[in-house]
Amino acid sequence: MSETRPRFLQPASVSDYRELARRRLPRQLFDYIDGGAYDECSLRANVADLQGVRLRQRVLRDVSNIDLRADLLGQAMQLPVVLGPVGLAGMFARRGEVQAARAARDAGIAFCESTVSICSMDEVHAAVGSAFWYQLYVLRDRGYARELLKRAQSLGCEVLVFTVDLAVMGARYRDTRNGMSGGNNARARLIRAWDLLSHPRWLVDVGVRGKPLVFGNLHGALPDAQDLAEFRNWVDAQFDPSVRWQDLDWLRANWSGKIVIKGVLDVDDARTAADMGFDGLVVSNHGGRQLDGVPSTISVLPDIAAAVGERMQILFDGGIRSGLDVIKALALGADGCVLGRAWAYALAGGGEAGVSHMLDILRKEMRVAMALTGCTRLSDLRESKVIHSTRWRG
């Protein structure tokens, strides 16, 4: 039985921020954050399989000094998490990427700017005054991709997250039902318009005061574009299904910093990434938003970590809804975790303060999980065998 949340909700968890986001956002935007591909089996499995992992509780150990600091891709973090790339975040709260980047900076962790962010990387950099990570898709227009990489490096970005699981777009039924991807026919336009008008608070704060609502990083590619629809049509046409591993040599030629491959779900692909000398990978099924029916990310993490964990850093993505989930992923082989929906919910539900509060919730939950499993350092999580493996079947 699902818990009934009060009308006036003081958030205590990521799930509470999900509920606030559901209440505050137009349906098409909430579904964009919350939904997955097809029947969303893999999306649900990401969450359920993490919940199914059992921690081994230990007692009478000195856990008075717990250290949650981590080194991820050569950068010191106060927590073993990164705010991962989330497209359209500036539609969830006014100039949303800026708000999230400030919260990440104040928490001492990295923020990763998406190619399809509303706020440009220049705007984010000007607001936070420090470097961030940058995410890029495989684009057909290699010339413009080079321009994006040059711009990111000129702003001091040292880590590139390269997303490889978008050779084609997965079918997301929610987007069709709510009119977001229903074309420009009269019915779809009416559904979208009514959805926006039914959320006047969002409409004024984000829809009006949050302008310009365009993909800030892609303005150079479409200088005359007037709205998001024109940018999205260009982006959809840019996904390149012909790209192979050997085609990624141009990445190293055009990027001098660290490169992380995002979207790896198979041990053989992980070995290929390691053999090619990439610095890290993100174990990810795109949050269940691409191919439904694939394994949950936590179920494949241990094998991938065992295969390549000594040669590259392993980041984990998918289903994280608490600090306990972060601890479970680290215990099963991850060096750090990439948050997506967790910070998007918090941003939509409470803006910058919401993201900061969500990170504080995760921090406290991690500390409790560390203390009650008898660990004081993140490295202890694997060494102490804190996963009750006989109880978990993945």
Secondary structure, DSSP 8 states (H G I E B T S, - for coil): ------SS----SHHHHHHHHHHHS-HHHHHHHH--STT-HHHHHHHHHHHH--B----S---SS-B--EEETTEEESSSEEE---TTGGGTTTTHHHHHHHHHHHHT-EEEE-TT-SS-HHHHHHHH-S--EEEEE-BS-HHHHHHHHHHHHHTT--EEEEE-S-SS----HHHHHTTTTSTTSHHHHHHHHHHHHT-HHHIIIIIITT---S-GGGTTT-TT--SHHHHHHHHHHHB-TT--GGGGHHHHHH--SEEEEEEE-SHHHHHHHHHTT-SEEEE--GGGTSSTTS--HHHHHHHHHHHHTTTSEEEE-S---SHHHHHHHHHTT-SEEEESHHHHHHHHHHHHHHHHHHHHHHHHHHHHHHHHTT-SBTTHHHHTT-B-TTT---
